Amino acid sequence: MFRVHVKPSRDLRNDYAKLTDILRDHDQVIITNKGRGEAVLINIEDYADYEEYTHRRYIREKLAEAEAAAGKPDAVWLSHEEFWDGLEI
C-alpha cells in the first residue's frame, strides 16, 4: 500500500531528488502552498495505470449507455459505413 507525504512547494526546488525517491517507491506527494493542498505528485507508472483505469471506466459507461439506448423501441440504427462516415476524426 502506498503512503501519502505532504510537502511544501519549496521542496520542488530545494529537495527534488528526495521527492523523486518518494515517488520511486510508488508513494504519493501532496504539494502545499501556504499550508493548503495545491497539487499531487505520483509516479509516472502509477499515472499510466490511472489513465488506463479512467479510459476503461469511460468505455464501460459508454457501452452501458449504448446498450440501454439500443433496447429502446425508437433506437436508430446506422450501417457500418454511415457510422464511420459520421465520425469526426
N, CA, C and O atoms as a GROMACS GRO file, in nm:
protein
  356
    1MET      N    1   0.084  -0.118   0.000
    1MET     CA    2   0.000   0.000   0.000
    1MET      C    3   0.089   0.124   0.000
    1MET      O    4   0.192   0.128   0.066
    2PHE      N    5   0.048   0.222  -0.073
    2PHE     CA    6   0.128   0.344  -0.081
    2PHE      C    7   0.101   0.435   0.039
    2PHE      O    8   0.000   0.423   0.108
    3ARG      N    9   0.195   0.524   0.060
    3ARG     CA   10   0.182   0.625   0.164
    3ARG      C   11   0.169   0.762   0.100
    3ARG      O   12   0.214   0.783  -0.013
    4VAL      N   13   0.108   0.852   0.171
    4VAL     CA   14   0.093   0.989   0.123
    4VAL      C   15   0.183   1.080   0.206
    4VAL      O   16   0.178   1.078   0.329
    5HIS      N   17   0.264   1.158   0.139
    5HIS     CA   18   0.354   1.254   0.204
    5HIS      C   19   0.304   1.394   0.171
    5HIS      O   20   0.259   1.420   0.060
    6VAL      N   21   0.313   1.483   0.267
    6VAL     CA   22   0.275   1.622   0.246
    6VAL      C   23   0.401   1.707   0.253
    6VAL      O   24   0.474   1.706   0.352
    7LYS      N   25   0.426   1.781   0.145
    7LYS     CA   26   0.549   1.861   0.136
    7LYS      C   27   0.516   2.001   0.086
    7LYS      O   28   0.424   2.018   0.005
    8PRO      N   29   0.589   2.101   0.133
    8PRO     CA   30   0.568   2.238   0.083
    8PRO      C   31   0.621   2.253  -0.059
    8PRO      O   32   0.710   2.178  -0.102
    9SER      N   33   0.567   2.350  -0.131
    9SER     CA   34   0.606   2.369  -0.271
    9SER      C   35   0.755   2.400  -0.286
    9SER      O   36   0.814   2.371  -0.390
   10ARG      N   37   0.817   2.457  -0.186
   10ARG     CA   38   0.960   2.489  -0.196
   10ARG      C   39   1.045   2.362  -0.211
   10ARG      O   40   1.156   2.368  -0.262
   11ASP      N   41   0.992   2.247  -0.165
   11ASP     CA   42   1.066   2.121  -0.181
   11ASP      C   43   1.080   2.081  -0.328
   11ASP      O   44   1.170   2.004  -0.362
   12LEU      N   45   0.993   2.132  -0.414
   12LEU     CA   46   1.009   2.104  -0.556
   12LEU      C   47   1.142   2.159  -0.606
   12LEU      O   48   1.207   2.100  -0.692
   13ARG      N   49   1.180   2.271  -0.552
   13ARG     CA   50   1.306   2.335  -0.592
   13ARG      C   51   1.423   2.285  -0.507
   13ARG      O   52   1.529   2.253  -0.560
   14ASN      N   53   1.403   2.278  -0.376
   14ASN     CA   54   1.513   2.251  -0.284
   14ASN      C   55   1.543   2.102  -0.262
   14ASN      O   56   1.659   2.066  -0.239
   15ASP      N   57   1.441   2.017  -0.268
   15ASP     CA   58   1.460   1.874  -0.239
   15ASP      C   59   1.398   1.785  -0.345
   15ASP      O   60   1.336   1.683  -0.314
   16TYR      N   61   1.414   1.823  -0.472
   16TYR     CA   62   1.353   1.746  -0.580
   16TYR      C   63   1.399   1.600  -0.580
   16TYR      O   64   1.318   1.510  -0.603
   17ALA      N   65   1.525   1.577  -0.554
   17ALA     CA   66   1.577   1.439  -0.553
   17ALA      C   67   1.506   1.354  -0.448
   17ALA      O   68   1.476   1.237  -0.471
   18LYS      N   69   1.480   1.414  -0.332
   18LYS     CA   70   1.410   1.342  -0.226
   18LYS      C   71   1.267   1.310  -0.269
   18LYS      O   72   1.215   1.202  -0.240
   19LEU      N   73   1.203   1.404  -0.338
   19LEU     CA   74   1.067   1.380  -0.386
   19LEU      C   75   1.064   1.265  -0.487
   19LEU      O   76   0.974   1.181  -0.483
   20THR      N   77   1.162   1.261  -0.576
   20THR     CA   78   1.164   1.152  -0.675
   20THR      C   79   1.190   1.018  -0.608
   20THR      O   80   1.140   0.915  -0.654
   21ASP      N   81   1.267   1.018  -0.499
   21ASP     CA   82   1.286   0.893  -0.424
   21ASP      C   83   1.153   0.845  -0.365
   21ASP      O   84   1.124   0.726  -0.366
   22ILE      N   85   1.075   0.938  -0.314
   22ILE     CA   86   0.943   0.902  -0.260
   22ILE      C   87   0.855   0.844  -0.370
   22ILE      O   88   0.788   0.743  -0.350
   23LEU      N   89   0.855   0.909  -0.486
   23LEU     CA   90   0.773   0.863  -0.597
   23LEU      C   91   0.819   0.727  -0.650
   23LEU      O   92   0.738   0.646  -0.693
   24ARG      N   93   0.948   0.704  -0.648
   24ARG     CA   94   1.002   0.578  -0.695
   24ARG      C   95   0.944   0.459  -0.617
   24ARG      O   96   0.928   0.350  -0.670
   25ASP      N   97   0.913   0.484  -0.490
   25ASP     CA   98   0.853   0.380  -0.405
   25ASP      C   99   0.701   0.372  -0.422
   25ASP      O  100   0.633   0.303  -0.347
   26HIS      N  101   0.649   0.442  -0.522
   26HIS     CA  102   0.505   0.445  -0.554
   26HIS      C  103   0.422   0.511  -0.445
   26HIS      O  104   0.301   0.488  -0.436
   27ASP      N  105   0.485   0.593  -0.362
   27ASP     CA  106   0.411   0.675  -0.268
   27ASP      C  107   0.366   0.801  -0.342
   27ASP      O  108   0.412   0.830  -0.452
   28GLN      N  109   0.275   0.875  -0.280
   28GLN     CA  110   0.225   0.998  -0.340
   28GLN      C  111   0.269   1.117  -0.255
   28GLN      O  112   0.292   1.105  -0.135
   29VAL      N  113   0.281   1.232  -0.321
   29VAL     CA  114   0.321   1.355  -0.251
   29VAL      C  115   0.217   1.462  -0.277
   29VAL      O  116   0.188   1.495  -0.392
   30ILE      N  117   0.162   1.516  -0.170
   30ILE     CA  118   0.074   1.632  -0.182
   30ILE      C  119   0.160   1.756  -0.164
   30ILE      O  120   0.230   1.771  -0.063
   31ILE      N  121   0.155   1.843  -0.262
   31ILE     CA  122   0.232   1.966  -0.257
   31ILE      C  123   0.142   2.076  -0.202
   31ILE      O  124   0.030   2.096  -0.249
   32THR      N  125   0.193   2.146  -0.101
   32THR     CA  126   0.115   2.253  -0.040
   32THR      C  127   0.177   2.389  -0.070
   32THR      O  128   0.297   2.400  -0.096
   33ASN      N  129   0.093   2.489  -0.068
   33ASN     CA  130   0.138   2.627  -0.082
   33ASN      C  131   0.066   2.707   0.026
   33ASN      O  132  -0.056   2.716   0.027
   34LYS      N  133   0.144   2.764   0.116
   34LYS     CA  134   0.089   2.837   0.230
   34LYS      C  135  -0.004   2.750   0.313
   34LYS      O  136  -0.107   2.796   0.362
   35GLY      N  137   0.033   2.622   0.327
   35GLY     CA  138  -0.042   2.530   0.410
   35GLY      C  139  -0.164   2.466   0.347
   35GLY      O  140  -0.233   2.388   0.413
   36ARG      N  141  -0.192   2.497   0.223
   36ARG     CA  142  -0.310   2.440   0.156
   36ARG      C  143  -0.266   2.348   0.043
   36ARG      O  144  -0.173   2.379  -0.031
   37GLY      N  145  -0.335   2.236   0.031
   37GLY     CA  146  -0.305   2.142  -0.077
   37GLY      C  147  -0.323   2.207  -0.213
   37GLY      O  148  -0.422   2.275  -0.238
   38GLU      N  149  -0.225   2.186  -0.300
   38GLU     CA  150  -0.229   2.251  -0.430
   38GLU      C  151  -0.213   2.153  -0.546
   38GLU      O  152  -0.269   2.174  -0.654
   39ALA      N  153  -0.136   2.046  -0.524
   39ALA     CA  154  -0.111   1.951  -0.632
   39ALA      C  155  -0.074   1.816  -0.572
   39ALA      O  156  -0.041   1.806  -0.454
   40VAL      N  157  -0.080   1.714  -0.656
   40VAL     CA  158  -0.039   1.580  -0.614
   40VAL      C  159   0.063   1.528  -0.714
   40VAL      O  160   0.041   1.536  -0.835
   41LEU      N  161   0.173   1.476  -0.664
   41LEU     CA  162   0.273   1.412  -0.749
   41LEU      C  163   0.259   1.261  -0.734
   41LEU      O  164   0.246   1.208  -0.624
   42ILE      N  165   0.261   1.192  -0.849
   42ILE     CA  166   0.258   1.046  -0.846
   42ILE      C  167   0.362   0.992  -0.943
   42ILE      O  168   0.406   1.062  -1.035
   43ASN      N  169   0.401   0.870  -0.922
   43ASN     CA  170   0.496   0.800  -1.007
   43ASN      C  171   0.438   0.792  -1.148
   43ASN      O  172   0.317   0.776  -1.164
   44ILE      N  173   0.522   0.802  -1.250
   44ILE     CA  174   0.476   0.801  -1.389
   44ILE      C  175   0.407   0.669  -1.424
   44ILE      O  176   0.313   0.668  -1.503
   45GLU      N  177   0.452   0.559  -1.366
   45GLU     CA  178   0.386   0.430  -1.390
   45GLU      C  179   0.247   0.428  -1.328
   45GLU      O  180   0.152   0.375  -1.386
   46ASP      N  181   0.235   0.486  -1.208
   46ASP     CA  182   0.104   0.494  -1.143
   46ASP      C  183   0.010   0.584  -1.223
   46ASP      O  184  -0.110   0.558  -1.232
   47TYR      N  185   0.065   0.690  -1.281
   47TYR     CA  186  -0.015   0.778  -1.366
   47TYR      C  187  -0.066   0.702  -1.489
   47TYR      O  188  -0.182   0.716  -1.526
   48ALA      N  189   0.019   0.623  -1.550
   48ALA     CA  190  -0.022   0.544  -1.667
   48ALA      C  191  -0.133   0.446  -1.628
   48ALA      O  192  -0.229   0.428  -1.703
   49ASP      N  193  -0.119   0.383  -1.512
   49ASP     CA  194  -0.223   0.292  -1.464
   49ASP      C  195  -0.354   0.366  -1.441
   49ASP      O  196  -0.462   0.316  -1.474
   50TYR      N  197  -0.346   0.487  -1.384
   50TYR     CA  198  -0.464   0.568  -1.360
   50TYR      C  199  -0.532   0.605  -1.492
   50TYR      O  200  -0.654   0.596  -1.504
   51GLU      N  201  -0.453   0.646  -1.590
   51GLU     CA  202  -0.508   0.680  -1.721
   51GLU      C  203  -0.578   0.559  -1.784
   51GLU      O  204  -0.686   0.572  -1.841
   52GLU      N  205  -0.516   0.443  -1.773
   52GLU     CA  206  -0.576   0.319  -1.826
   52GLU      C  207  -0.708   0.291  -1.756
   52GLU      O  208  -0.808   0.256  -1.820
   53TYR      N  209  -0.709   0.305  -1.624
   53TYR     CA  210  -0.830   0.282  -1.546
   53TYR      C  211  -0.942   0.376  -1.588
   53TYR      O  212  -1.055   0.333  -1.611
   54THR      N  213  -0.911   0.506  -1.598
   54THR     CA  214  -1.016   0.602  -1.634
   54THR      C  215  -1.065   0.579  -1.777
   54THR      O  216  -1.184   0.599  -1.805
   55HIS      N  217  -0.977   0.539  -1.867
   55HIS     CA  218  -1.018   0.509  -2.004
   55HIS      C  219  -1.113   0.389  -2.007
   55HIS      O  220  -1.217   0.392  -2.073
   56ARG      N  221  -1.076   0.283  -1.936
   56ARG     CA  222  -1.162   0.164  -1.932
   56ARG      C  223  -1.297   0.196  -1.869
   56ARG      O  224  -1.401   0.148  -1.914
   57ARG      N  225  -1.295   0.276  -1.764
   57ARG     CA  226  -1.420   0.314  -1.697
   57ARG      C  227  -1.509   0.393  -1.792
   57ARG      O  228  -1.630   0.369  -1.798
   58TYR      N  229  -1.451   0.486  -1.867
   58TYR     CA  230  -1.525   0.564  -1.965
   58TYR      C  231  -1.587   0.472  -2.071
   58TYR      O  232  -1.704   0.487  -2.106
   59ILE      N  233  -1.508   0.378  -2.122
   59ILE     CA  234  -1.558   0.286  -2.224
   59ILE      C  235  -1.673   0.202  -2.169
   59ILE      O  236  -1.775   0.184  -2.236
   60ARG      N  237  -1.658   0.151  -2.045
   60ARG     CA  238  -1.767   0.072  -1.984
   60ARG      C  239  -1.894   0.154  -1.971
   60ARG      O  240  -2.003   0.104  -2.000
   61GLU      N  241  -1.883   0.280  -1.929
   61GLU     CA  242  -2.000   0.366  -1.915
   61GLU      C  243  -2.067   0.390  -2.050
   61GLU      O  244  -2.189   0.384  -2.062
   62LYS      N  245  -1.986   0.417  -2.153
   62LYS     CA  246  -2.042   0.443  -2.286
   62LYS      C  247  -2.106   0.318  -2.345
   62LYS      O  248  -2.209   0.327  -2.412
   63LEU      N  249  -2.047   0.202  -2.321
   63LEU     CA  250  -2.108   0.077  -2.368
   63LEU      C  251  -2.241   0.050  -2.298
   63LEU      O  252  -2.336   0.004  -2.361
   64ALA      N  253  -2.247   0.078  -2.168
   64ALA     CA  254  -2.372   0.061  -2.094
   64ALA      C  255  -2.480   0.156  -2.148
   64ALA      O  256  -2.595   0.117  -2.162
   65GLU      N  257  -2.441   0.282  -2.177
   65GLU     CA  258  -2.536   0.377  -2.236
   65GLU      C  259  -2.584   0.329  -2.372
   65GLU      O  260  -2.703   0.337  -2.403
   66ALA      N  261  -2.493   0.279  -2.453
   66ALA     CA  262  -2.529   0.230  -2.586
   66ALA      C  263  -2.621   0.110  -2.577
   66ALA      O  264  -2.717   0.098  -2.654
   67GLU      N  265  -2.593   0.020  -2.484
   67GLU     CA  266  -2.679  -0.098  -2.467
   67GLU      C  267  -2.819  -0.057  -2.424
   67GLU      O  268  -2.918  -0.111  -2.473
   68ALA      N  269  -2.828   0.040  -2.332
   68ALA     CA  270  -2.960   0.087  -2.287
   68ALA      C  271  -3.034   0.155  -2.402
   68ALA      O  272  -3.154   0.135  -2.419
   69ALA      N  273  -2.963   0.236  -2.481
   69ALA     CA  274  -3.025   0.304  -2.593
   69ALA      C  275  -3.069   0.207  -2.701
   69ALA      O  276  -3.173   0.227  -2.765
   70ALA      N  277  -2.992   0.102  -2.722
   70ALA     CA  278  -3.025   0.004  -2.827
   70ALA      C  279  -3.152  -0.072  -2.792
   70ALA      O  280  -3.222  -0.120  -2.882
   71GLY      N  281  -3.183  -0.083  -2.664
   71GLY     CA  282  -3.302  -0.156  -2.622
   71GLY      C  283  -3.431  -0.077  -2.634
   71GLY      O  284  -3.539  -0.132  -2.615
   72LYS      N  285  -3.421   0.052  -2.664
   72LYS     CA  286  -3.541   0.135  -2.676
   72LYS      C  287  -3.607   0.113  -2.812
   72LYS      O  288  -3.538   0.092  -2.912
   73PRO      N  289  -3.740   0.118  -2.815
   73PRO     CA  290  -3.810   0.093  -2.942
   73PRO      C  291  -3.782   0.198  -3.049
   73PRO      O  292  -3.794   0.169  -3.168
   74ASP      N  293  -3.744   0.320  -3.010
   74ASP     CA  294  -3.718   0.425  -3.109
   74ASP      C  295  -3.569   0.437  -3.144
   74ASP      O  296  -3.526   0.539  -3.197
   75ALA      N  297  -3.492   0.332  -3.114
   75ALA     CA  298  -3.349   0.335  -3.143
   75ALA      C  299  -3.324   0.345  -3.293
   75ALA      O  300  -3.391   0.280  -3.373
   76VAL      N  301  -3.227   0.430  -3.328
   76VAL     CA  302  -3.191   0.448  -3.469
   76VAL      C  303  -3.065   0.368  -3.496
   76VAL      O  304  -2.965   0.380  -3.425
   77TRP      N  305  -3.070   0.286  -3.599
   77TRP     CA  306  -2.956   0.202  -3.633
   77TRP      C  307  -2.890   0.255  -3.759
   77TRP      O  308  -2.957   0.292  -3.855
   78LEU      N  309  -2.758   0.258  -3.758
   78LEU     CA  310  -2.680   0.302  -3.873
   78LEU      C  311  -2.607   0.183  -3.933
   78LEU      O  312  -2.573   0.087  -3.863
   79SER      N  313  -2.584   0.191  -4.062
   79SER     CA  314  -2.498   0.091  -4.123
   79SER      C  315  -2.354   0.117  -4.080
   79SER      O  316  -2.322   0.223  -4.026
   80HIS      N  317  -2.270   0.021  -4.104
   80HIS     CA  318  -2.128   0.035  -4.070
   80HIS      C  319  -2.070   0.159  -4.139
   80HIS      O  320  -1.999   0.237  -4.076
   81GLU      N  321  -2.100   0.177  -4.265
   81GLU     CA  322  -2.048   0.289  -4.341
   81GLU      C  323  -2.102   0.423  -4.289
   81GLU      O  324  -2.028   0.520  -4.278
   82GLU      N  325  -2.232   0.427  -4.256
   82GLU     CA  326  -2.291   0.550  -4.204
   82GLU      C  327  -2.226   0.590  -4.071
   82GLU      O  328  -2.203   0.708  -4.045
   83PHE      N  329  -2.198   0.491  -3.989
   83PHE     CA  330  -2.135   0.517  -3.860
   83PHE      C  331  -1.997   0.580  -3.880
   83PHE      O  332  -1.969   0.685  -3.823
   84TRP      N  333  -1.912   0.516  -3.961
   84TRP     CA  334  -1.776   0.566  -3.980
   84TRP      C  335  -1.774   0.699  -4.054
   84TRP      O  336  -1.688   0.784  -4.027
   85ASP      N  337  -1.867   0.718  -4.146
   85ASP     CA  338  -1.874   0.846  -4.217
   85ASP      C  339  -1.917   0.959  -4.124
   85ASP      O  340  -1.880   1.074  -4.147
   86GLY      N  341  -1.992   0.928  -4.021
   86GLY     CA  342  -2.041   1.029  -3.928
   86GLY      C  343  -1.942   1.068  -3.821
   86GLY      O  344  -1.964   1.166  -3.750
   87LEU      N  345  -1.836   0.993  -3.806
   87LEU     CA  346  -1.736   1.024  -3.704
   87LEU      C  347  -1.651   1.142  -3.747
   87LEU      O  348  -1.612   1.154  -3.863
   88GLU      N  349  -1.624   1.229  -3.652
   88GLU     CA  350  -1.535   1.344  -3.679
   88GLU      C  351  -1.400   1.310  -3.620
   88GLU      O  352  -1.379   1.325  -3.500
   89ILE      N  353  -1.311   1.267  -3.703
   89ILE     CA  354  -1.177   1.228  -3.655
   89ILE      C  355  -1.075   1.329  -3.701
   89ILE      O  356  -0.957   1.315  -3.672
   0.00000   0.00000   0.00000
